[in-house]
Structure formats: C-alpha cells, structure tokens
C-alpha cells in the first residue's frame, strides 16, 4: 500500500520496502542499513545479502552528491512518451551510496556536466504519484 | 574437462518483419544447422531453447519448439539471459555434453520482435532492468548504454566520431553478409547527423530490432569424430554478472561482467588476447564495441579509439572484429544473436566464411552481453 505511487510508472504494488514512499512524502530519501552487520544499501533492501538478516533500519541520504554520468532521452519507451525529452543520471553521495534517477526537468539540460554537484529532492506527480529527482546543489 | 565440438550451425536471415510465426522462424535456423551437421532429429539427445520473453505470446517456448522441430520426446528447457541467451544456452549445452549426460545437444535461439511496436520493445527492454527502483523512471537500453558512452568520454576523451567509425566498419561488412538487415554502406557524415536517441548516442550508434533465429549443435569428442569432418572445438568459456541496477556499478566506462568472463575464458583456453585471430563482439551500440576492445584485452584502457581509427579491427587488421557486420548491421533479434556470432566464428575457423574470411583463422572468440552488462559471456573456439 503506497509503493505503487512511486515513480512515473509503477511495476510493483507490494514490497516490504514500501516505507520508502512514506519517507518520500516527508521529503526524505532513505536507504536501509542492516541492524546486525551495519551494511548500508541504496536502493533500499529488505534483506541483508551480506549476513542474511531481515532486520533493517532506515537512514537518510543527505547533502551533495557528484554526478557520475547522465543522458538525455529523446525517445521514450511505451508509457513514458509524454515526458520526452527527459534526463536520467547517476550520482554518488556519502558512504559510496549511488542514486539513479531522473534529473530535475527545471535544469538546463545542456548545462549538465559530469562531476557537477547535485542533491535529491522529492517531486509530487499527477494522480497522487511521487518520485525523486537529482537537482543542482 | 571433456572436449566438446560444434558440429553444425545455422541461422535465418535477420529481417525487419518475418512473414511467419516464431515456430516457422525457428525452423529456418534448425533446418540449416541439421543439414550442415547431416543429422536426423532422433540423433539430437536434448535441446536448449533461448529467447527473451514478452515479445511474442508463446509461454514455455521450449515445449513448443521441441514439438515443431521434431525433438519430442527428448529433454528440452528454456535458458534466458536477455541478449546473451543463446550464449548462455551454449554454456548450458556444453555442460550437458562435457558431463556425459548427453552426447549431442542442440541450442536454438530465436526472437520475433516485429509483433510489437518500437516503443513497446523499448518498454520491455526497460524492464530488463530493476523494475522496483529503476524502470519506474523510464529506463531503456539506449539510455543505459548512453550513460556508459558518457562515462567513456569523461574517462578517456573518446568522441562521438570515434564511435561513429565503428558503425562505418559495421556497414562495410553488412554489405557482404546476405543474412544481415542492413546491406548498405553508411557514410561517416550520415552517422554524425544529430538524430539523438539518448545523448550522446544517435540513430546509427544503435542496432536495429530484427526477427531471426540461430542454431548451434554440440557433440562430445567421440560423437564429433564419428559424425563430423570439420568439428570446431570449444576451448574456453567464461561467464560473469554485474548488478542489474546502476547504483551497484563501480564505473561507467567498461563492463566488469565482460572483463571477468574474458579472463575465465582465456585462462581455460590457455591463451592471451593477442592469440585471438577473429572475434565477434556484442555491438548492440557502438559504445559496446568500443568497451569490448578494452574489456577483452585487445587494447589498453583508453586505447579503443586508436584501434578503430587505425583500422586494426577490420578484416586485414591485427584483430578483426565483427567482420560479419555485427549486431549493428545484422540487427539484434535478442535470443538469436549469440548463436549468430557463434556461427560466424565457426565458419571462420572452418575456412567457410567466403568474402568475410580472415585468412588462416585458428582461434576465434565470441563476446555476448545481456542487457547493459548484467550478463557477460565469452567463448573461445579453436580448430583443434
């Protein structure tokens, strides 16, 4: 309940990691950390593949990240046509956490460069949907 | 490890829209390979069927193909690793034969992509990615590989023109491969026109969807000596995976799954990259071939652009790569592609590659990747 609201199009209704969406509604991007061995995960995992535990806490990803790579899509897969052109990118934050997602559509796409500083912000979409984007820091 | 040989190969023409159903498409490759091997269906001990799901409506395709090809009641099953499905199929068949469980195993790869639109095809490919955390943003293969192109440009100063030269090469050989979708030369200026799909990749940096099938027949050493005049031997195999999500990747300028798979294959075959006489690499996008040059050890990191600029990967060069036109000219019917690459290398080593022949090729390599480097398969073939 709730996870189907995440992203532009959802393919997953049910996941034990659905709390992610609650945090998004609170303007937070959170990953999970294993309470047994301390391994941190983003995207959030419900199961620790390091020690097999399923006891996870949520930790916030904050501050500035560095944009590692990006692309501007001028052709979309079915279901995403109305967003074209849109940018996808991946950025690295503290603790080596990498975050993949859309770039903020208010950015000047032609000014986006690898290495630029970014932060994450949540964005409300139509029809009660919610997502996050990488935006200029 | 027991010796396993390829005793028959076949493929359909790769076309935009096959005027028939998937079973009829599959039969084209099957017929050619069975005639090549001179076998009857009862001589096949087991079959492995390979394709990417959700392009046609047939569920459990192995069962269908076994019936249509005449391979009941022998064992059959489905093997999938998206674009490297038929290489994974070959690996599976190799293990079945090397273990002694079966003596002759057939690998059938097929894909009919024309039943759905281009946008729907990309939607399927976008779900060949993490559907919980990445597909919701509108992922697709061109976008993923484009991020690797950007990473390569940042790391090594590679340019769009360096990538375009790879398409020029592909189009040179597409002209002489009558099984290819693209049969015309494409000029550099045309490739450089700013028709972006996902920056920095443009239209001609991308392979085309296609319909096609491929078939490879493996045999044990004993059966190969009995049934075949010109067996080609599997000398080394490697397979490795990388996280399906981008957040799990270390770098964006090479494919780790390919590097690891290549290392395994070279070690098993007891050879170095410089011993390879001819190679088929997974050029779904120009950047994919560029990365393969380094991932396979044909060039040092950053040395890829020089290799293509100096034409070293042309037929007359020091390491001929994709001299059958590659995926860029042949098209990429997902499940069939690996088998087509394998067929080309087998023909090269038999001396049956016609105008594409690399003189005296003795050692060949196939590099076949699934998705944006989720699965890496490298297989090495030899004449002895």
Interface residues (C-beta under 8 A of the other chain):
Chain A: X6 X7 X8 X9 X10 X11 X12 X15 X17 X42 X43 X68 X69 X70 X71 X72 X73 X74 X75 X76 X77 X78 X79 X80 X81 X83 X86 X88 X89 X90 X97 X98 X99 X100 X101 X102 X114 X115 X131
Chain B: X117 X119 X120 X122 X123 X125 X126 X127 X130 X131 X132 X133 X134 X135 X136 X137 X138 X139 X140 X142 X143 X146 X147 X148 X150 X151 X154 X196 X197 X198 X199 X200 X201 X245 X246 X247 X248 X249 X252
